[in-house]
């Protein structure tokens, strides 16, 4: 509904998510016992986006959305643009949305980062990886939380059991030596 309470998109969907970048992820109906949950994108002007079936789909971030086309699970996750075109092929078993121009992707159980063209900019070498925030990303090396910059250079060395994203210049961490946060 709009700010005046007027319904602008009829409530005909099983589930709907907030608009991001002019599109909202919707699920027309509930499916039990199947991975092929039909998820679509709806344009903010009230017109349907496209009717591709995705077994996994995330909100748009920086012009791209992470999806897995239903029936193509063997291919993995890829990224579509706002026209619904697959612009980064479905080759990742695990991946995250783009933040600050990069997305974390898993290749053979190691994490690295790609840019919006799909080019690897930080090779897969980490046990875990999180999105960039304020120019840094927390990654896991040998069970320790570490912060890297967008070139993959270690900025804050391993000394944390857990390391979280930076927000407003600060990040929560759990120290490895005594367990204090």
C-alpha positions in Angstrom: 0.0 0.0 0.0 1.1 3.6 -0.4 1.5 6.2 2.4 -2.2 7.0 2.3 -3.2 3.4 2.9 -4.4 2.8 -0.7 -3.7 -0.7 -1.9 -1.5 -0.3 -5.1 -0.6 -4.0 -5.6 -3.4 -6.5 -4.8 -2.7 -8.9 -2.0 -2.7 -12.0 -4.1 0.7 -13.5 -3.1 1.7 -16.1 -0.5 4.7 -14.1 0.5 6.2 -10.7 -0.5 9.4 -8.9 0.5 10.3 -5.2 0.7 11.2 -3.3 -2.5 14.9 -2.8 -3.1 16.1 -0.9 -6.2 12.5 -0.7 -7.5 11.8 -4.5 -7.4 10.3 -6.7 -4.8 10.7 -10.5 -4.5 7.3 -12.3 -4.4 6.2 -15.8 -3.9 2.8 -16.4 -5.6 1.9 -19.6 -3.8 3.1 -22.0 -1.1 4.8 -25.2 -2.1 5.3 -28.0 0.3 8.0 -30.7 -0.2 9.6 -29.1 -3.3 12.7 -26.9 -3.7 11.1 -25.3 -6.8 9.4 -22.4 -5.0 8.3 -20.0 -7.6 9.7 -16.6 -6.8 9.3 -13.6 -9.1 10.2 -10.0 -9.0 7.6 -7.3 -9.0 8.2 -3.8 -10.3 7.4 -0.8 -8.0 5.0 0.7 -10.5 2.7 -2.3 -9.9 3.5 -4.2 -13.1 4.9 -7.7 -12.9 8.6 -8.0 -13.5 9.3 -11.4 -15.1 8.0 -14.8 -14.4 11.1 -16.9 -14.1 11.0 -19.6 -11.4 13.7 -19.5 -8.9 14.3 -22.1 -6.2 16.5 -19.5 -4.4 16.4 -15.7 -4.9 17.6 -12.7 -2.9 16.8 -9.0 -3.1 18.6 -6.8 -5.5 21.8 -5.2 -4.2 23.9 -2.9 -6.4 21.9 -3.7 -9.5 22.2 -7.5 -9.2 20.3 -10.3 -7.5 21.6 -13.7 -6.4 19.4 -16.5 -7.8 19.2 -20.2 -8.6 16.8 -21.1 -11.4 14.4 -23.8 -10.5 15.4 -27.2 -11.9 19.0 -26.0 -12.4 20.3 -26.7 -8.9 23.2 -28.7 -10.3 24.5 -25.5 -11.9 24.4 -23.5 -8.6 23.9 -19.8 -7.9 24.3 -16.9 -10.3 23.4 -13.3 -10.6 20.7 -11.6 -12.7 20.4 -7.9 -13.7 17.2 -5.9 -13.4 15.9 -7.2 -16.7 16.1 -10.8 -15.5 19.1 -11.7 -17.6 21.7 -14.0 -16.0 24.9 -11.8 -16.1 27.1 -13.9 -13.9 26.7 -17.6 -14.6 25.3 -20.1 -12.2 28.5 -21.7 -10.9 28.6 -21.1 -7.2 27.3 -23.5 -4.5 27.4 -20.6 -2.0 27.5 -16.9 -2.5 26.4 -13.6 -1.1 24.9 -10.4 -2.4 27.1 -7.6 -3.7 28.2 -5.0 -1.2 30.7 -2.2 -2.0 31.2 -3.7 -5.5 32.2 -7.2 -4.4 30.4 -10.5 -3.5 31.7 -13.4 -1.5 31.6 -16.7 -3.4 32.5 -20.3 -2.4 34.6 -22.4 -4.7 35.4 -25.9 -3.6 34.6 -25.1 0.1 36.9 -22.0 0.1 35.6 -18.4 -0.1 36.8 -15.6 -2.2 35.3 -12.5 -3.9 34.2 -11.5 -7.4 33.4 -8.1 -9.0 30.2 -7.3 -10.9 31.6 -8.6 -14.1 32.1 -12.1 -12.5 35.9 -11.7 -12.4 37.7 -13.1 -9.4 39.4 -10.3 -7.5 40.3 -12.1 -4.3 41.0 -15.8 -4.9 39.0 -18.4 -2.9 41.3 -19.1 0.1 39.2 -18.4 3.3 37.2 -20.9 5.4 34.4 -18.3 5.6 33.8 -14.8 4.2 31.4 -12.0 4.8 30.3 -8.9 2.9 32.4 -5.8 2.7 31.3 -2.9 5.0 33.2 0.3 5.3 36.0 -1.0 3.1 36.7 -4.2 5.1 35.4 -7.7 5.2 35.7 -10.3 8.0 37.0 -13.6 6.8 38.1 -16.8 8.6 41.6 -18.2 8.3 42.5 -21.2 10.4 39.5 -20.7 12.8 40.4 -17.1 13.4 38.5 -13.9 12.4 40.6 -11.6 10.2 39.8 -8.4 8.4 40.9 -7.8 4.8 40.7 -4.9 2.4 39.3 -5.1 -1.2 42.7 -6.3 -2.5 42.7 -9.3 -0.1 45.4 -7.8 2.0 45.1 -8.7 5.7 44.5 -5.4 7.6 43.8 -6.8 11.1 45.7 -10.0 11.8 44.1 -13.2 13.2 43.4 -12.8 16.9 39.6 -13.1 17.1 37.5 -16.2 17.6 34.6 -14.3 15.8 34.6 -11.0 13.8 31.6 -9.2 12.6 30.9 -6.5 10.0 31.9 -2.9 10.6 29.1 -0.4 11.2 29.6 3.2 11.9 33.3 2.7 12.3 33.1 -0.2 14.8 32.9 -4.0 14.7 32.0 -6.5 17.3 34.6 -9.2 17.9 35.2 -12.1 20.2 38.7 -12.3 21.4 40.3 -15.7 20.9 42.6 -15.7 23.9 40.1 -15.2 26.8 36.7 -15.4 25.1 35.8 -11.8 26.0 33.9 -9.7 23.5 
